[in-house]
Each structure stands twice: as C-alpha cells, then as structure tokens.
Amino acid sequence: MTTIAELPPGFADKVLSAQSTFRSVMDAMARPGSVQQIVPMVGTPGPMMRGTAAIALTLFDHDTPLWLDARMAESSDVTKWLKFHTGAPVVQDASIASFALIGDGDALPSLERFALGTSEYPDRSTTVIIQVDSLNSGRSFELRGPGIGGVATLQASIKPLDLFERLRMNEALFPRGIDVVLVADDAVVAIPRTTRVVSRGI
Amino acid sequence: MNAPAYNFAYLDEQTKRMIRRAILKAIAIPGYQVPFASREMPMPYGWGTGGVQVTAALLGPQDVLKVIDQGSDDTTNAISIRKFFAKTAGVATTTATDEATVIQTRHRIPEKALNENQVLVYQVPIPEPLRFLEPRETETRRMHALAEYGLMHVKLYEDIARFGHIATAYAYPVKVNARYVMDPSPTPKFDNPKMDNCPALQLFGAGREKRIYAIPPYTQVVSLDFEDHPFEPYRFNAPCALCGAENSYLDEIVTDDQGGRMFVCSDTDYCEGRQAAGHRGSLSAAPYKEKAQEASNG
C-alpha cells in the first residue's frame, strides 16, 4: 500500500518540463517515424515508462477520460499516481477515452473498441499510447504520409507484431481514425492516422 | 510582491494542456479545424489571439520568436506581440527569418524558405473557407465530413464568369493532403505555393472562432483551380523600389496625391537583408547612397 507521500514524483518543474515534453510529442506527431527524446525526469510508477509518465503529466487532466489496459490497471501505483498527479478519470469503456495507456502490447484490444471520432468531429478520437521494447532496433518499417519528406524508416521492436497491419483501417476510415504514440523508455515515435506503414521484414 | 501574477508564456497550465491536445489532433488530421476552448487574452479579438494562444502553448525558453504583420516586423501588432512574449516568457526575439524557431504571422509567409526546425503560427480571422457561402456551422461541418466542396468551385467559377479570371487574391482556398479544403488565412495567393511540401510545421489559430488547424511538414497543399483556368500567384509587375527584388511579394505605397506610388517588398527582413547585401532599387535612399558615394570618393 503506497501512501501519497511515497508516490513517485511528478515533474520537478511543472511548466517547463511539460513544455519540453509537449514539443517532443508535437515534433513526433508532425514527423511520423522520427524518434524524439523526452528530456525531463519524472518518477515511473509500476510498469509505466519514463516517457509515458512525462506524456501523462503533459497532456492528461480532468477533461481527458483515460483507458488503461490490464497491465496498467492492475498496478495500484499507476492508478494512484495518475489520479494524484493528473486527476484524469479512468474509464472502463474504451470508446469514450481520450487516451489509452497500453503496457502490454500483446493484449492490445481491437482498435475498433476505441473512439474513432465522427465524420463531423474526427478529432474526438482516442490517442493510443503503447509502450514498446525498442524504437532503435528490431524490424524495419517504411513510413509515408504527411510529415514525411519521401520515405521515413523506423527500426523498432513493437508488440503487437501486427500493429501496423491493424492500423491499416485508418486508410479506409480517414478522416476518422486512431493516432498512436509509441514509447520506449525516453524515446517517442508517433504514428498519426495519416501515416501508411509497410513492413520491410528484419 | 514582485512575483509576476501570470504563468510562463501567460496562459495557465490547464489551458496549455487543452491547446496542446488540440494541436496534436490538428496535426494528425491535416486541414481539419479542431474546436478548442479559446481564452480571453489581454488584447482584443482580431489582434491575433488565436495565434498568440498557439504560440503560448508551444513556446519554451530556448525558442527564438519572430512576429510579422503583413510581412513587416515593425508594425504595431508585430511589435506588441513580440514584446508580450519577451515579457511573459522571457524568450529571445528576432526579426531575422533564419534565426527564428517560432514565427507568428499575420497574413504573410516569409520570402526566405523555412526549414525543419521552424514552426510557422498563423493568426486566422475566419477559419472556415465555406463560411461566406454557407453561414450555418452545422452545414459547413457536414460539407467537410462529406468532402462536399462543389460550392467552393462554383464560387471560383462565378469569378471567371464575371471577371474572366479567378479574382480571389487572398485567403485563396487550398486542399490539404487531398482531403480538406482549408482557408490559408488572408495571405495573398502569392504565398500559397510556399505552403506546399513546406519543411516547417504550419499551425493556424483562430481565437474568436475557437479553431486550431495545421499543415504537417512535407504535406501536399493544392490551390483550387480549373484545368482551363489554372491557379496563378499574383504579383505587381515591378521590382522592389528599395532592393530591386523581382520575385518577392510587393506592397504598393502611395507617395503623393498626383498618382505617385512605389512598390516595396512586404517582407521587411528579406528587403533589408538584400539591401545589406548590396542590392539596390530605383528609389534606394540614404544611407546606402551616401555610403556608395563615400566609397567612390575614396
């Protein structure tokens, strides 16, 4: 049982750390496939990585319903830390979540369960944050789309293995869709709904 | 108590989080207008409150800020916004395009090509390109949902029927990433080609209308046109009277009541840079002429 006093800390400097983290995430979103570093230090409750925790402190608040996968939800450190530092309500229904935190990629639920937005308001969709093993080694992926001059190459070891196949639904759904943020420790890569990914094998 | 009564970059953190989330969605859906809870700013609507809020949400202490108003670094709006952020965020400011990491603009895109490390923030008065054709928000929203843009083509066609050419000279509608028709804010259509495949991220903020939208880097931006009436950027057929530039966007300046006028670069930084590099126009005045004379007198 952790008391609030024992919770891992948030940002040392709330304002500037959130700004720096946001710029990393914004650059990642604007340049899909590019690996951005999250610089500010932050406590890491339970299975939450440093980058995930920093993103949570930067973007989550009482306005953002949050969906946690089993790995995250079963850690009372994570839920208490999120509640104390962000105040974001944790919801059971993924289809109303602004953000989803995925600690165990293999157990990623069907993407249709998340909010996909509507044709009139495609922005009302879930941003899915997935913790992965590595964003600088592993399988090779070719990315194209807005934000990428020509082709971007991403080397990553990601679970679920078929993540990018599953994200192909974004192609048919656009402008509705799912935006994904991949986190490995302090590294961040974003795959917005406009990005088309082709696996090039090992 | 000398402590400032406002947060870094003026906005409170909850507001910044809300704007930051809107910016991320705007980037993910190029050209789509994301509604956001625009705040009152210490300046009136119409003075760039949308751009100011976007800038405030992304600005950090390491940034170098440039603000332009119709291409000029030296007009009231540009100076007061630059001072606002110098005071509330303590950021370095500049007038040089290539030194800036964040450029807030009212209705121009700098002449100098932007790079990957820059963010261009536009101040937008009316974000909805269809608004003057269809006043109801519910209807324009549905038209965007269905990509039903026939009305916009009818409007451009009516220009041709009436004037023989597309007479829209500013706020010329563009299609972003082959999906959303977007208002580029009232920039002259001369600037439209610069938006296409631009290495810099472009963000648009409309404070009164409460919308944020974006063009990610390297994104296709096409000005709407017809096969037999292709899009043509417009420019006064004259060189800049101060720096002689033949390819920059020009402002017309009336000099007397006898019909006298001169054309000068609207981008003051570009014009000054060219003059400093020795380029002269037909009406270049001191100190350059004096310097040239001194030089020739030895």
Chai-1 contact restraints between the chains, C-beta under 6 A:
chainA,res_idxA,chainB,res_idxB,connection_type,confidence,min_distance_angstrom,max_distance_angstrom,comment,restraint_id
A,V15,B,F8,contact,1.0,0.0,6.0,A-B,restraint_1
A,Q19,B,G60,contact,1.0,0.0,6.0,A-B,restraint_2
A,F22,B,R20,contact,1.0,0.0,6.0,A-B,restraint_3
A,M29,B,L24,contact,1.0,0.0,6.0,A-B,restraint_4
A,M29,B,I27,contact,1.0,0.0,6.0,A-B,restraint_5
A,A30,B,I27,contact,1.0,0.0,6.0,A-B,restraint_6
A,A30,B,L201,contact,1.0,0.0,6.0,A-B,restraint_7
A,A30,B,P216,contact,1.0,0.0,6.0,A-B,restraint_8
A,A30,B,P217,contact,1.0,0.0,6.0,A-B,restraint_9
A,L59,B,R21,contact,1.0,0.0,6.0,A-B,restraint_10
A,D61,B,R17,contact,1.0,0.0,6.0,A-B,restraint_11
A,S119,B,A145,contact,1.0,0.0,6.0,A-B,restraint_12
A,E120,B,R141,contact,1.0,0.0,6.0,A-B,restraint_13
A,E120,B,A145,contact,1.0,0.0,6.0,A-B,restraint_14
A,P122,B,I29,contact,1.0,0.0,6.0,A-B,restraint_15
A,D123,B,K25,contact,1.0,0.0,6.0,A-B,restraint_16
A,D123,B,V34,contact,1.0,0.0,6.0,A-B,restraint_17
A,P146,B,P30,contact,1.0,0.0,6.0,A-B,restraint_18
A,P146,B,N177,contact,1.0,0.0,6.0,A-B,restraint_19
A,P146,B,P216,contact,1.0,0.0,6.0,A-B,restraint_20
A,P146,B,T219,contact,1.0,0.0,6.0,A-B,restraint_21
A,G147,B,P216,contact,1.0,0.0,6.0,A-B,restraint_22
A,G147,B,P217,contact,1.0,0.0,6.0,A-B,restraint_23
A,I148,B,Y218,contact,1.0,0.0,6.0,A-B,restraint_24
A,G149,B,Y218,contact,1.0,0.0,6.0,A-B,restraint_25
A,P175,B,I29,contact,1.0,0.0,6.0,A-B,restraint_26
A,D179,B,A28,contact,1.0,0.0,6.0,A-B,restraint_27
A,P192,B,A28,contact,1.0,0.0,6.0,A-B,restraint_28
A,R193,B,A28,contact,1.0,0.0,6.0,A-B,restraint_29
